[in-house]
Amino acid sequence: MTTRHAHDPSRLRNVALIAHVDHGKTTLVDAMLRLTGVVGGDSTDRIMDSNELERERGITILAKAASVAWRGHRINLVDTPGHADFGGEVERALTMVDGALLLVDASEGPLPQTRYVLRKALALDLPTVVVLNKVDRKDARAEEVLDEIYHLYIDLGAEDHDIEFPVFSTIARDGVCIPGVGMPGPGDDLSPLMDAILTTVPASGGDPDAPLQALVTNLDASDYLGRLAIGRVAGGRIRADQTVAIIGEGGEARPSRITSLQRFDGLGRTDASEVGAGDLFVLAGVPWVEIGDTIAAADTPAALPRLIVDEPVMKMTFGPSTSPLSGEGRFLTGRQIADRLRREALGNVSIRVRPTEAADVLEVAGRGELQLAVVIETMRREGYEFQVSRPEVILRQINDARHEPRERLIVDLPAEHVGTLTQIVAPRRGDIIEIRPGETGRSVVVFEAPARGLLGFRTLLLTLTSGTAVINTEAAGWMPWAGELPHRKGGAIVADRTGKVTGYALDNLQERGSLFVAPGDEVYEGMIVGENARPDDMVVNPTKEKKATNIRTHASDEAIKLEPPRIHTVESAIEFIAGDELVEVTPTRLRIRKRIQDRKARERAAG
């Protein structure tokens, strides 16, 4: 790719791809990369989802950028997350661009997250190109969906010029599109859409000869370069080895020297001697830089309007495993776990890491349980072994009273499940604000609830609605402490010794509750092997064997029919545990345990 237009802002376009989860943003970016020759035609699907977890869950977690050349112009494509827990990434990505591609599934139509991201784009007055994707689906209804999109724009208070957007019908998987509503053919490609980006999205703007001003919109981390600042040059030029002023939250300008400067090039980044007005940059050399900081000329420092980042609302502890079965992972020590968490905090702006009173235990705070679960799952896949506590909300004193974070939820679900939703919202101290009919037999329910009442809510609702509910959350400020909230109904079934689980023991126990283990599994004293049907804890011997007798029995007496064990995911395990329990995380297993293994010591501690 040529860079001869790098300093000509009129030849530069910065475009965000915004959409609901799984409507095809990342697939469309991959198709654009193929069209412009950045990658070959036989490359892996969803190239931009480079993170293994992203591929598996089918969601984009981190906002990424790619750069392509098209008809003598350079187009920076910023792929944004579609999931609510990563909403902060969406807002920051939109500050880096001058227009957006709004991608909508031609069958599902606009969903809650579509509304969320479009509202942010319209607030920034970004022109949009509407892309109706998956028009080849058997249940596609492209014309109806286009009407719904127009209604959505009007509902969000769009101006006339906002609604005059070009429309394209695409099959992103095949890399084809046509203008308007219709079905692309095998001879089509994405050229009309690429041309529309050049004509609809304004040139990047900014005066390359003005004093330097650049806004830091995201952070990353490199093993070699340390903390990396990612952002956009508003005016002037950034040069490698330049001494600049970093203007932080308090308005104070601190001098710093840039040690590495890169720009986005294809799927990667390449070293650059300078990056001009309107372009995106990645730089190193400022270990204290934060999102929202301005990088300015050292002799005339002037700050840009500061970006506000959502504060964490949930915290939990991470520490080395103290389980008798520990030793499976490659990274086990407190220092290894702490180093990995601090690296996470370097590049993940929503994560905060702090020491606790216990020497090897760290407190990790984030925007929600899904975000914390992604950190846990990523670490275990990298070979880390550790134990974590139940997530708790972060509290704040306001007017001498204890307040907790409140969340607003917009739930799109089949109309017949509205009653189910209201039943599980009530005990969580949720207040229904609005119920409105959605499209094709669905309803949209808006409610607010304390953040801690939503632990486990997502999993429960998806189970009760067979995965048909779509949940979008956003911060809704602070509320007075709502009092105690219900947790799980049953107590823990706790092993009283170390050994191997037997089918005979489980056969006797399965009448008493739901079991988490199978015959042959290793257990230890204090490990939780199931959930009691009653609210109190029950201590059992899951290794008990049937006594041998000389009396022959019928085969039917010997046959043991066991229910399959309940297998926990990271999310369900951290939702399940109580305050006196921990989740033991290894590369291959999740175990749930009491903090205090010894039964008598537990009883003494409980008073």
Residue pairs with C-beta under 8 A, 6 or more apart in sequence:
1 38
1 67
1 68
1 69
1 74
1 265
1 266
2 69
3 74
3 263
3 265
5 11
5 12
5 72
5 73
5 74
6 74
6 263
6 272
6 275
6 276
6 279
7 208
7 237
7 274
7 276
7 277
8 276
9 203
9 204
9 205
9 206
9 208
9 276
9 277
9 278
9 279
10 203
11 72
11 73
11 74
11 203
12 73
12 74
12 76
12 203
12 204
12 278
12 279
13 73
13 74
13 75
13 76
13 98
13 99
13 197
13 198
13 201
13 203
13 204
14 75
14 76
14 78
14 96
14 97
14 98
14 99
14 201
14 204
14 232
14 278
14 280
15 75
15 76
15 77
15 78
15 97
15 98
15 99
15 100
15 101
15 197
15 201
16 78
16 80
16 93
16 94
16 96
16 97
16 99
16 100
16 101
16 121
16 126
17 25
17 28
17 29
17 77
17 78
17 79
17 80
17 100
17 101
17 103
18 25
18 80
18 82
18 90
18 94
18 100
18 101
18 102
18 103
18 114
18 117
18 118
18 120
18 121
19 25
19 82
19 102
19 103
19 104
19 113
19 114
19 117
20 82
20 104
20 105
20 108
20 110
20 111
20 112
20 113
20 114
20 117
20 470
21 58
21 59
21 82
21 83
21 113
21 470
22 58
22 59
22 82
22 105
23 82
23 103
23 104
23 105
23 108
23 114
23 133
23 134
24 103
24 105
24 133
24 134
24 172
24 173
25 60
25 79
25 80
25 82
25 103
26 46
26 48
26 49
26 60
26 79
27 45
27 46
27 172
27 173
28 101
28 103
28 131
28 133
28 170
28 172
29 47
29 48
29 66
29 77
29 79
30 39
30 43
30 45
30 46
30 47
30 48
30 172
31 172
31 173
31 174
31 175
31 190
32 66
32 68
32 77
32 190
32 194
33 39
33 47
33 66
33 68
33 266
33 267
34 40
34 41
34 43
34 175
35 175
35 189
35 190
35 191
35 194
36 68
36 69
36 70
36 194
38 66
38 68
38 266
38 267
39 47
39 266
39 267
46 54
46 55
47 267
48 60
48 64
48 66
48 79
48 267
49 55
49 60
50 64
51 61
51 62
51 378
52 381
53 61
53 374
53 377
53 378
53 381
54 60
54 61
54 62
59 81
59 82
59 83
60 79
60 80
60 81
60 82
60 83
60 86
61 81
61 83
61 86
61 89
61 374
62 81
62 86
62 89
63 78
63 79
63 80
63 81
63 89
63 90
63 92
63 93
63 218
64 78
64 79
65 76
65 77
65 78
65 79
65 96
65 230
65 264
65 280
66 76
66 77
66 79
66 264
66 266
66 267
67 74
67 75
67 76
67 77
67 263
67 264
67 265
67 266
67 280
68 74
68 75
68 77
68 266
69 75
70 194
70 197
70 198
71 194
71 195
71 198
73 198
75 194
75 197
75 198
76 96
76 97
76 264
76 279
76 280
78 93
78 96
78 97
78 280
80 89
80 90
80 93
80 94
80 117
81 87
81 89
81 90
82 113
82 117
83 113
83 370
84 113
84 116
84 368
84 471
84 472
84 473
84 474
85 367
85 368
85 370
85 371
85 473
86 367
86 371
87 116
87 310
87 367
87 474
88 309
88 310
88 349
88 350
88 367
89 218
90 116
90 117
90 120
91 120
91 307
92 217
92 218
92 291
92 307
92 309
92 349
93 217
93 218
94 100
94 120
94 121
94 124
94 126
95 124
95 215
95 217
95 232
95 307
96 217
96 231
96 232
96 280
97 126
98 126
98 127
98 201
98 202
98 203
98 204
98 205
99 126
99 127
99 128
99 129
99 197
99 200
99 201
99 202
100 121
100 126
100 127
100 128
100 129
101 128
101 129
101 131
101 193
101 197
102 114
102 117
102 118
102 121
102 128
102 129
102 130
102 131
102 149
102 165
103 131
103 133
103 172
104 110
104 114
104 130
104 131
104 132
104 133
104 145
104 149
105 133
105 134
105 137
105 145
106 132
106 133
106 134
106 135
106 137
106 140
106 141
106 142
106 145
106 169
107 134
107 137
107 139
107 140
107 141
107 145
109 141
109 144
109 145
109 148
109 149
109 439
110 118
110 145
110 148
110 149
110 152
111 412
111 470
112 410
112 411
112 412
112 444
112 470
112 471
112 472
113 470
113 472
114 152
115 152
115 156
115 410
115 472
116 410
116 472
116 474
118 128
118 152
118 153
118 156
119 156
121 128
122 153
122 156
122 157
122 158
122 162
127 161
127 162
127 165
127 200
127 201
127 202
128 162
128 165
128 200
129 165
129 166
129 168
129 193
129 196
129 197
129 200
129 201
130 146
130 149
130 165
130 166
130 167
130 168
131 167
131 168
131 170
131 177
131 193
132 142
132 145
132 146
132 167
132 168
132 169
132 170
132 181
133 170
133 171
133 172
134 140
134 171
134 172
134 173
135 142
135 169
135 170
135 171
135 181
135 182
135 183
135 184
136 171
136 174
136 183
142 169
142 181
142 182
143 181
146 167
146 181
148 439
150 163
153 162
153 163
154 163
165 200
166 179
166 196
166 200
167 179
167 180
167 181
168 177
168 178
168 179
168 180
168 192
168 193
168 196
169 177
169 178
169 180
169 181
169 182
169 183
169 184
170 176
170 177
170 184
170 190
170 193
171 177
171 184
174 184
175 189
175 190
176 184
176 185
176 186
176 188
176 189
176 190
177 184
177 188
177 189
177 190
177 192
177 193
178 184
178 185
178 188
178 192
179 192
179 196
203 278
204 277
204 278
204 279
205 277
205 278
206 233
206 234
206 235
206 276
206 277
206 278
207 235
207 236
207 277
208 235
208 236
208 237
208 276
208 277
209 236
210 235
210 236
210 277
211 235
211 236
211 296
211 297
211 300
211 302
212 233
212 235
212 236
212 237
212 238
212 244
212 295
212 296
212 297
213 233
213 234
213 235
213 236
213 294
213 295
213 296
213 297
213 302
213 304
214 231
214 232
214 233
214 234
214 236
214 238
214 281
214 294
214 295
214 296
214 304
215 231
215 232
215 234
215 292
215 293
215 294
215 295
215 304
215 307
216 229
216 230
216 231
216 289
216 290
216 291
216 292
216 293
216 294
216 295
217 230
217 231
217 232
217 291
217 307
218 230
218 231
218 291
218 349
219 227
219 228
219 229
219 230
219 289
219 290
219 291
219 346
219 347
219 348
219 349
220 227
220 228
220 230
220 282
220 346
220 347
221 227
221 228
221 343
221 346
221 347
222 228
222 284
225 259
225 260
225 284
226 284
226 287
226 346
227 284
227 286
227 287
227 289
227 346
227 347
228 282
228 283
228 284
228 347
229 281
229 282
229 283
229 284
229 286
229 289
229 293
229 295
230 280
230 281
230 282
231 280
231 281
231 295
232 278
232 279
232 280
232 281
233 275
233 276
233 277
233 278
233 279
233 280
233 281
234 277
234 304
235 277
236 277
236 297
237 274
237 275
237 276
237 277
238 244
238 258
238 261
238 274
238 275
238 281
238 283
238 295
239 258
239 261
239 273
239 274
240 258
240 260
240 261
240 271
240 272
240 273
240 274
241 257
241 258
241 259
242 257
242 258
243 255
243 256
243 257
243 258
243 298
244 255
244 256
244 257
244 258
244 295
244 296
244 297
244 298
245 253
245 254
245 255
245 256
245 295
245 296
245 297
245 298
245 301
246 253
246 254
246 255
246 256
246 286
246 288
246 289
246 293
246 294
246 295
246 296
247 253
247 293
247 294
247 295
247 296
247 301
247 302
247 303
248 254
248 288
248 290
248 293
249 290
249 292
249 293
249 306
251 303
253 296
253 301
254 288
255 298
256 285
256 286
257 285
258 283
258 284
258 285
258 286
259 284
259 285
260 271
260 283
260 284
260 285
261 271
261 272
261 273
261 274
261 275
261 281
261 282
261 283
262 269
262 270
262 271
262 272
262 281
262 282
262 283
263 269
263 270
263 272
263 275
263 279
263 280
263 281
263 282
264 280
264 282
269 282
272 281
275 281
283 295
290 349
291 307
291 309
291 349
292 306
292 307
292 308
292 309
294 301
294 302
294 303
294 304
294 306
296 302
296 303
309 349
309 350
310 350
310 367
310 475
311 394
311 475
312 350
312 351
312 352
312 365
312 366
312 367
312 394
313 367
313 368
313 393
313 394
313 405
313 407
313 451
313 475
314 365
314 366
314 367
314 368
314 369
314 372
314 391
314 392
314 393
314 394
314 451
315 363
315 364
315 365
315 366
315 391
315 392
315 393
315 394
316 363
316 364
316 372
316 388
316 389
316 390
316 391
316 392
316 574
317 356
317 358
317 361
317 362
317 363
317 364
317 388
317 389
318 337
318 341
318 361
318 362
318 364
318 386
318 387
318 388
319 334
319 337
319 358
319 360
319 361
319 362
319 386
319 387
319 388
320 326
320 332
320 333
320 334
320 337
320 360
320 385
320 386
320 387
321 332
321 385
321 386
321 387
321 584
321 585
321 586
322 387
323 387
323 524
323 527
323 584
323 591
323 593
324 498
324 524
324 597
325 522
325 524
325 584
325 591
326 332
326 385
326 584
326 586
327 385
328 385
328 586
328 587
328 588
328 589
329 380
329 383
329 384
329 385
329 386
329 586
329 587
330 383
330 384
330 587
331 337
331 340
331 382
331 383
331 384
331 385
332 384
332 385
332 386
333 360
334 359
334 360
334 361
336 384
337 360
337 362
337 379
337 384
337 386
338 353
338 360
338 362
340 379
340 382
340 384
341 353
341 362
341 364
341 375
342 353
344 351
344 353
344 375
345 351
345 352
345 353
348 375
350 366
350 367
350 371
351 364
351 365
351 366
351 371
351 375
352 364
352 365
352 366
353 362
353 363
353 364
353 365
354 362
354 363
354 365
355 362
355 363
356 362
356 363
364 372
364 375
365 394
366 372
366 375
368 451
368 473
369 391
369 454
369 455
369 458
369 571
369 574
369 575
370 458
370 571
372 391
372 574
373 569
373 570
373 571
373 574
376 388
376 570
376 574
376 585
377 570
379 386
379 585
380 570
380 585
380 586
380 587
381 587
383 587
384 585
384 587
385 585
385 586
385 587
386 585
387 582
387 583
387 584
387 585
387 593
388 574
388 582
388 583
388 585
389 577
389 579
389 582
390 574
390 577
390 578
390 579
390 581
391 455
391 574
392 452
393 404
393 405
393 450
393 451
393 452
394 405
395 402
395 403
395 404
395 481
396 402
396 403
396 404
396 405
396 478
397 403
398 478
401 480
401 481
402 480
402 481
403 478
403 479
403 480
403 481
404 450
404 451
404 452
404 478
404 479
404 480
404 481
404 482
405 450
405 451
405 475
405 477
405 478
405 479
406 448
406 449
406 450
406 451
406 475
406 476
406 477
406 478
406 479
407 448
407 449
407 450
407 451
407 454
407 473
407 474
407 475
407 476
408 433
408 446
408 447
408 448
408 473
408 474
408 475
408 476
409 430
409 446
409 447
409 448
409 449
409 454
409 471
409 472
409 473
410 444
410 445
410 446
410 471
410 472
410 473
410 474
411 421
411 444
411 445
411 446
411 447
411 461
411 469
411 470
411 471
411 472
412 438
412 442
412 443
412 444
412 469
412 470
412 472
413 421
413 442
413 443
413 445
413 461
413 465
413 468
413 469
413 470
414 441
414 442
414 443
414 465
414 468
415 437
415 438
415 441
415 442
415 443
417 464
417 465
417 468
417 469
418 435
418 443
418 445
420 461
420 464
420 465
421 445
421 461
421 469
422 432
422 445
424 457
424 460
424 461
424 464
425 432
425 447
425 449
427 485
427 486
428 449
428 450
428 453
428 454
428 457
428 485
428 486
429 449
429 450
429 453
429 482
429 483
429 485
430 447
430 448
430 449
430 453
431 447
431 448
431 449
432 445
432 446
432 447
433 446
433 447
433 448
434 444
434 445
434 446
435 443
435 444
435 445
435 446
436 443
436 444
437 443
437 444
438 444
448 476
449 457
450 479
450 482
450 485
452 485
453 482
453 485
454 473
455 575
456 572
456 575
456 576
458 471
458 571
459 571
459 572
459 575
461 469
461 471
462 469
462 471
487 578
488 531
488 576
488 578
489 535
490 513
490 514
490 531
490 532
490 533
490 534
490 535
491 531
491 532
491 534
491 535
491 536
491 537
491 538
492 528
492 530
492 531
492 532
492 537
492 538
492 578
492 581
492 592
492 594
493 509
493 512
493 513
493 515
493 528
493 529
493 530
493 531
493 532
493 537
493 538
493 540
494 526
494 527
494 528
494 529
494 537
494 538
494 539
494 540
494 594
494 599
495 523
495 524
495 525
495 526
495 527
495 528
495 529
495 539
495 540
495 541
495 542
495 543
496 525
496 539
496 540
496 541
496 599
497 523
497 524
497 525
497 541
497 543
498 522
498 523
498 524
498 525
499 522
499 523
499 542
499 543
500 520
500 521
500 522
500 523
500 543
501 517
501 518
501 519
501 520
501 521
501 522
501 523
501 529
501 542
501 543
502 519
502 542
502 543
502 544
502 545
502 546
503 519
503 560
503 562
504 544
504 545
504 546
504 560
505 540
505 541
505 542
505 543
505 544
505 545
506 515
506 517
506 518
506 519
506 542
506 560
506 562
507 560
507 561
507 562
508 544
509 515
509 529
509 530
509 540
509 542
510 562
510 563
512 530
512 532
512 533
512 538
513 530
513 531
513 532
513 533
513 534
513 538
514 530
514 531
514 533
514 563
514 566
515 529
515 530
515 562
515 563
515 565
515 566
516 528
516 529
516 530
516 531
516 565
516 566
516 567
516 568
516 592
517 523
517 529
517 530
517 542
517 565
518 562
518 564
518 565
519 562
523 529
523 542
523 543
524 593
524 597
525 597
525 598
525 599
526 593
526 594
526 596
526 597
526 598
526 599
526 602
527 591
527 592
527 593
527 594
528 581
528 591
528 592
528 593
528 594
529 540
529 542
530 566
531 566
531 576
532 538
539 599
568 576
568 590
568 592
569 590
570 583
570 585
570 590
573 583
573 590
573 592
574 583
576 592
577 583
577 592
580 594
580 595
580 596
580 602
580 605
580 606
581 592
581 593
581 594
581 595
582 592
582 593
582 594
582 595
583 590
583 591
583 592
583 593
584 590
584 591
584 592
584 593
594 602
596 602
596 605
